[in-house]
């Protein structure tokens, strides 16, 4: 029995000419990615503890925290340049301290900061105290970048074997543009870039790849079904046929991540906000970036097997 949905985000039988805006979509994407790369070099990412090194203490005060007083007390005890900020509720405090020169100095700083914070607001509890050295943070940063590179390479190989090389190049080029825009988003918002953000970017890559494979599958089916249809029209048809599924999936994931971004606290909100941005970028790039690149690369090759129509011969 067929169950009719209560409402549709996208009506059936849409005939939107997406490829009319292909050059505009590619130009806007190229500009945003170029600006994002420039922002990566200056002012750069706000590196978190994992990649910058340092000490982080999570503290819970019995009453709303007086952040200025906590900073002054830490400075008076020799813990200079400590970043004290709200971490979720107004009783939750995150104290960040620069990396120390030795392990002994790190432990001494942790003990001093812990005692100072407890003394500054009686009843305060130190929930956690973590420290990462400079050498460890550098190694983590390199491995994080390596993970991103390997994931893109594996996606290239997977799509190349499953489809044609035009599909693979289009998908990976689009994913690289998605990642650069996400980096630009992180620079602008000053969200801390740590291992959680690497996981967020890898998740965005996976989601964006899945969306592109769905659209590519329909294009491949239509290439076999409509053997004489021009590639530009075929791509528009394929996108329109998968548009309802694409919008529904994106909306579901977006709505699932939105509460985490709004109410998840500092530990989850940064990840969730990055995911929200990645969902929007990944969905739009499947239509306005990946499809135009495929059209540019495969306009002649993907239709190479089609023989030109022979002119009709009049009989005398």
JONOR-V292534 format. One record per backbone hydrogen bond with DSSP energy under -0.5 kcal/mol. CO is the residue of the C=O (numbers start at 1). NH is the residue of the N-H. E is the energy in kcal/mol with one decimal. If there is no record, write none. Layout:
BEGIN
co=CO nh=NH e=E
co=CO nh=NH e=E
END
This chain:
BEGIN
co=2 nh=4 e=-0.6
co=11 nh=14 e=-0.6
co=16 nh=18 e=-1.6
co=17 nh=20 e=-1.2
co=18 nh=21 e=-1.6
co=19 nh=22 e=-1.2
co=21 nh=25 e=-2.6
co=22 nh=26 e=-2.3
co=23 nh=27 e=-2.3
co=24 nh=28 e=-2.7
co=25 nh=29 e=-2.2
co=26 nh=30 e=-2.4
co=27 nh=31 e=-2.3
co=28 nh=32 e=-2.5
co=29 nh=33 e=-2.5
co=30 nh=34 e=-2.2
co=31 nh=35 e=-2.5
co=32 nh=36 e=-2.2
co=33 nh=37 e=-2.3
co=34 nh=38 e=-2.1
co=35 nh=39 e=-2.4
co=36 nh=40 e=-1.8
co=37 nh=41 e=-1.3
co=38 nh=42 e=-2.1
co=39 nh=44 e=-2.5
co=45 nh=47 e=-1.4
co=46 nh=193 e=-2.8
co=48 nh=51 e=-0.7
co=48 nh=52 e=-2.4
co=49 nh=53 e=-1.9
co=54 nh=132 e=-2.3
co=55 nh=97 e=-3.0
co=56 nh=130 e=-2.8
co=57 nh=59 e=-0.6
co=57 nh=95 e=-2.7
co=58 nh=127 e=-2.4
co=58 nh=128 e=-1.4
co=59 nh=93 e=-3.5
co=60 nh=125 e=-2.6
co=65 nh=67 e=-0.9
co=66 nh=70 e=-2.1
co=67 nh=71 e=-2.2
co=68 nh=72 e=-2.3
co=69 nh=73 e=-2.4
co=70 nh=74 e=-2.2
co=71 nh=75 e=-2.4
co=72 nh=76 e=-2.2
co=73 nh=77 e=-1.1
co=74 nh=79 e=-2.6
co=75 nh=78 e=-1.6
co=78 nh=80 e=-1.4
co=79 nh=82 e=-0.6
co=82 nh=84 e=-0.7
co=83 nh=85 e=-0.5
co=83 nh=96 e=-3.1
co=85 nh=94 e=-2.9
co=87 nh=89 e=-0.7
co=89 nh=87 e=-0.6
co=89 nh=92 e=-1.6
co=90 nh=65 e=-2.5
co=91 nh=61 e=-2.9
co=91 nh=93 e=-0.5
co=92 nh=87 e=-2.5
co=93 nh=59 e=-3.1
co=93 nh=95 e=-0.5
co=94 nh=85 e=-2.3
co=94 nh=96 e=-0.5
co=95 nh=57 e=-2.6
co=96 nh=83 e=-3.0
co=97 nh=55 e=-3.0
co=102 nh=106 e=-2.0
co=103 nh=107 e=-2.3
co=104 nh=108 e=-2.3
co=105 nh=109 e=-2.3
co=106 nh=110 e=-2.2
co=107 nh=111 e=-2.3
co=108 nh=112 e=-2.3
co=109 nh=113 e=-2.8
co=110 nh=114 e=-2.6
co=111 nh=115 e=-2.3
co=112 nh=116 e=-2.3
co=113 nh=117 e=-2.4
co=114 nh=118 e=-2.0
co=115 nh=119 e=-2.2
co=116 nh=120 e=-2.2
co=117 nh=121 e=-1.3
co=121 nh=124 e=-1.6
co=125 nh=60 e=-2.8
co=125 nh=127 e=-0.8
co=128 nh=58 e=-2.3
co=130 nh=56 e=-2.7
co=132 nh=54 e=-2.5
co=133 nh=137 e=-2.3
co=134 nh=138 e=-2.1
co=135 nh=139 e=-1.8
co=136 nh=140 e=-2.4
co=137 nh=141 e=-2.1
co=138 nh=142 e=-2.0
co=139 nh=143 e=-2.2
co=140 nh=144 e=-2.1
co=141 nh=145 e=-2.1
co=142 nh=146 e=-2.1
co=143 nh=147 e=-2.2
co=144 nh=148 e=-1.7
co=145 nh=149 e=-2.3
co=146 nh=150 e=-2.6
co=147 nh=151 e=-2.1
co=148 nh=152 e=-1.9
co=149 nh=153 e=-2.0
co=150 nh=154 e=-2.6
co=151 nh=155 e=-2.0
co=152 nh=156 e=-2.1
co=153 nh=157 e=-2.1
co=154 nh=158 e=-2.6
co=155 nh=159 e=-2.6
co=156 nh=160 e=-2.1
co=157 nh=161 e=-2.2
co=158 nh=162 e=-2.0
co=159 nh=163 e=-3.0
co=164 nh=168 e=-1.8
co=165 nh=169 e=-2.7
co=166 nh=170 e=-2.2
co=167 nh=171 e=-2.5
co=168 nh=172 e=-2.6
co=169 nh=173 e=-2.5
co=170 nh=174 e=-1.8
co=171 nh=175 e=-2.4
co=172 nh=176 e=-2.5
co=173 nh=177 e=-1.9
co=174 nh=178 e=-2.3
co=175 nh=179 e=-2.6
co=176 nh=180 e=-2.4
co=177 nh=181 e=-2.0
co=178 nh=182 e=-2.0
co=179 nh=183 e=-2.3
co=180 nh=184 e=-2.3
co=181 nh=185 e=-2.2
co=182 nh=186 e=-2.2
co=183 nh=187 e=-2.2
co=184 nh=188 e=-2.4
co=185 nh=189 e=-2.5
co=186 nh=190 e=-1.2
co=186 nh=191 e=-0.8
co=191 nh=46 e=-0.5
co=192 nh=194 e=-0.8
co=193 nh=48 e=-2.7
co=194 nh=198 e=-1.7
co=195 nh=199 e=-2.1
co=196 nh=200 e=-2.0
co=197 nh=201 e=-2.6
co=198 nh=202 e=-2.4
co=199 nh=203 e=-2.1
co=200 nh=204 e=-2.4
co=201 nh=205 e=-2.5
co=202 nh=206 e=-2.2
co=203 nh=207 e=-2.7
co=204 nh=208 e=-3.1
co=205 nh=209 e=-2.5
co=206 nh=210 e=-2.1
co=207 nh=211 e=-2.1
co=208 nh=212 e=-2.0
co=209 nh=213 e=-2.5
co=210 nh=214 e=-1.8
co=211 nh=215 e=-1.7
co=212 nh=216 e=-2.9
co=213 nh=217 e=-2.6
co=214 nh=218 e=-1.6
co=215 nh=219 e=-2.0
co=216 nh=220 e=-2.6
co=217 nh=221 e=-2.3
co=218 nh=222 e=-2.4
co=219 nh=223 e=-2.0
co=220 nh=224 e=-1.3
co=221 nh=225 e=-1.8
co=222 nh=226 e=-3.1
co=225 nh=227 e=-0.8
co=226 nh=229 e=-0.6
co=230 nh=234 e=-2.4
co=231 nh=235 e=-2.6
co=232 nh=236 e=-1.9
co=233 nh=237 e=-2.5
co=234 nh=238 e=-2.5
co=235 nh=239 e=-2.5
co=236 nh=240 e=-2.3
co=237 nh=241 e=-2.1
co=238 nh=242 e=-1.5
co=239 nh=243 e=-0.8
co=240 nh=244 e=-0.5
co=242 nh=246 e=-2.5
co=243 nh=247 e=-2.8
co=244 nh=248 e=-2.2
co=245 nh=249 e=-2.5
co=246 nh=250 e=-2.4
co=247 nh=251 e=-2.5
co=248 nh=252 e=-2.1
co=249 nh=253 e=-2.3
co=250 nh=254 e=-2.6
co=251 nh=255 e=-2.6
co=252 nh=256 e=-1.7
co=253 nh=257 e=-1.9
co=254 nh=258 e=-1.8
co=255 nh=259 e=-0.8
co=257 nh=261 e=-1.8
co=258 nh=262 e=-2.1
co=259 nh=263 e=-3.0
co=260 nh=264 e=-1.6
co=265 nh=268 e=-0.9
co=265 nh=269 e=-3.2
co=266 nh=270 e=-0.9
co=268 nh=272 e=-2.7
co=269 nh=273 e=-3.1
co=270 nh=274 e=-1.8
co=271 nh=275 e=-2.0
co=272 nh=276 e=-2.5
co=273 nh=277 e=-2.1
co=274 nh=278 e=-2.4
co=275 nh=279 e=-2.5
co=276 nh=280 e=-1.8
co=277 nh=281 e=-2.5
co=278 nh=282 e=-3.1
co=279 nh=283 e=-2.1
co=280 nh=284 e=-2.2
co=281 nh=285 e=-2.3
co=282 nh=286 e=-1.1
co=283 nh=287 e=-0.8
co=284 nh=288 e=-2.9
co=285 nh=289 e=-1.8
co=285 nh=290 e=-3.0
co=286 nh=291 e=-0.7
co=289 nh=293 e=-2.2
co=290 nh=294 e=-2.1
co=291 nh=295 e=-2.2
co=292 nh=296 e=-2.3
co=293 nh=297 e=-2.4
co=294 nh=298 e=-2.8
co=295 nh=299 e=-1.0
co=298 nh=302 e=-1.6
co=300 nh=303 e=-0.6
co=301 nh=304 e=-1.9
co=303 nh=306 e=-1.3
co=305 nh=307 e=-0.7
co=312 nh=314 e=-0.6
END
